[in-house]
Amino acid sequence: MTGNELAGQYRSETDGPTPPPAASSAFLGDPDGNAAYEHAIDRARKRLLESFATAEDPYAGTDHEALRERIDELAVFPDEGESIEAVLETVADEVLADSVRVHDPGCVAHLHCPPAIPALAAELLVSGTNQSMDSFDQAPAASVLEERVVDACCDLFDYPTGADGVFTGGGTESNVLGLLLARDWYCETRFDRTVQTAGLPPAASDLRLLCSDAAHFTAKQAAHHLGLGEDAVVSVPTDGDRRIDLGALDSTLERLEAEGRHPFAIVGTAGTTDFGSIDPLEALADRAAERDLWFHVDAAYGGACAISDRLRPKLAGIDRADSIAVDFHKLFYQPIGCGAFLLRDGNRYRFLERNAAYLNPERDDAAGVPNLVSKSTRTTRRFDALKPFVTFNALGRTGVADCVEYVCELADAVAAEIRTEPALELCCEPELSAVVFRYRPDRLGRSNRSSEQVDPDTSTAVDRINRSIRDELLADGEVVLARTEVDGTAALKVTLLNPRTTRSDLREALEAVIDRGEALEHELGDSA
Ligand SMILES: *Cc1c(COP(=O)(O)O)cnc(C)c1O
């Protein structure tokens, strides 16, 4: 039936369709709906506090099979609904109870932060108002506030006037945006090719981007998504501190040029995901400037240093980057997702320009109407900029900076403790708040200062024990650590983001690692 046929069923104007019951009970706007809103939010808030925010361990320890078995029983599209109390009770029992508790001081695995309370209040407004950033008429004040927050971020990184940017879902999206603009800028300036309309030039198969071997995998992912292929990413070795080796970078650039390749971008990392190491940004900016290449800085993790007077010097040179990726949902304590992409010369957004008659017609651009859809790879987009705005206004820049400084100091303290503990080996000096280490088995060569030098059998045992330590601790739920690999051998990682985590929490975590390690070592010894 078409719309007109449907309308034809109604004889008069008053004889239209009747709104469904949910119209007033499940939507804001009239007294019933408003009361239902208060009630639902209040219940959700109570459930969160009862079952999640006050639990004893970071994780209940349930494994994926048990969870699948239980959760597969839940209805997803039941014909009839039930009360919000009943639904939230199910969610509390089945989901919250087996969620990883990011507020717990022992939840120290990933770049996964406890969200700051002001941001949670903002989140309620972001979803409740549901502004959509793809056009001014769907997000009037929100569009202007996002522009304001982006400007303030540009100032934070000492970008000049004319810089621009946009909020993103995180570092993955910000890195794609940076490399997309880098690719299109390079193709226009070197090959006189407009990629947006004409696609990649024939020389595209020779395009190369350089980053360190500790850079985030999204550099490769972006190269794939941009039609260049992962082989277009040339990874440059790092030094002992996991920073890009400048000598190796120079020789790689020379080699690529001698081979007739087109290196178009250098990606520096300010805070590698595993080690928190920061590439020498000034030196990378010099390299990019000498050859007129795009310099993108992935500051998803380390960008938070910019708010601290004490930590900011670590980012020296970042103002020379053509583009910056910064995440707010990591060391900036914002609920997921919240990131920003910043562009030193806002004119370069021309490579993404798009006008849609229904969203942002060209005549609006001429009148200066905010046009955020042309700065993003998304269309419909959340008003996530409100979250850091509320957080920074509530806690002040120094309030947030204190948290960032504290967790970095805590990392130094943990590293010091690991260094003095013969059963543990520190894999890298912490630069930010991540500490990578290993349990070092006694009978398998504790006298060796580094397990990289031990024979392959021992290295397999080190691997096995460290992997098992992490798995057992997760199954136990008392500490949630991360795993990674350093030079091909398993390692453990703590990423400190929670300002409520203390040195004694971490001492307990290290003791738990050593206890597990010793027990596993005995088992291994017994079975050998
Ligand atoms: C987390 C991270 C990313 C990916 O960012 P998402 O926010 O997870 O999309 C990219 N680069 C670095 C260095 C990161 O730490």
The ligand as a MOL file (V3000), in Angstrom:
LIG
                    3D

  0  0  0     0  0            999 V3000
M  V30 BEGIN CTAB
M  V30 COUNTS 15 15 0 0 0
M  V30 BEGIN ATOM
M  V30 1 C 43.9590 3.4790 20.9490 0
M  V30 2 C 44.8730 3.9110 19.8960 0
M  V30 3 C 44.4390 4.0380 18.5780 0
M  V30 4 C 43.0600 3.6100 18.1450 0
M  V30 5 O 42.1480 4.5050 18.6530 0
M  V30 6 P 40.6250 4.1180 18.9120 0
M  V30 7 O 40.1900 5.2560 19.7580 0
M  V30 8 O 40.6370 2.8150 19.6330 0
M  V30 9 O 39.9550 4.0610 17.6140 0
M  V30 10 C 45.3180 4.5400 17.6510 0
M  V30 11 N 46.5660 4.8700 17.9990 0
M  V30 12 C 47.0320 4.7440 19.2550 0
M  V30 13 C 48.4430 5.1260 19.5620 0
M  V30 14 C 46.1980 4.2520 20.2550 0
M  V30 15 O 46.6550 4.1020 21.4930 0
M  V30 END ATOM
M  V30 BEGIN BOND
M  V30 1 1 1 2
M  V30 2 1 2 3
M  V30 3 2 2 14
M  V30 4 1 3 4
M  V30 5 2 3 10
M  V30 6 1 4 5
M  V30 7 1 5 6
M  V30 8 2 6 7
M  V30 9 1 6 8
M  V30 10 1 6 9
M  V30 11 1 10 11
M  V30 12 2 11 12
M  V30 13 1 12 13
M  V30 14 1 12 14
M  V30 15 1 14 15
M  V30 END BOND
M  V30 END CTAB
M  END
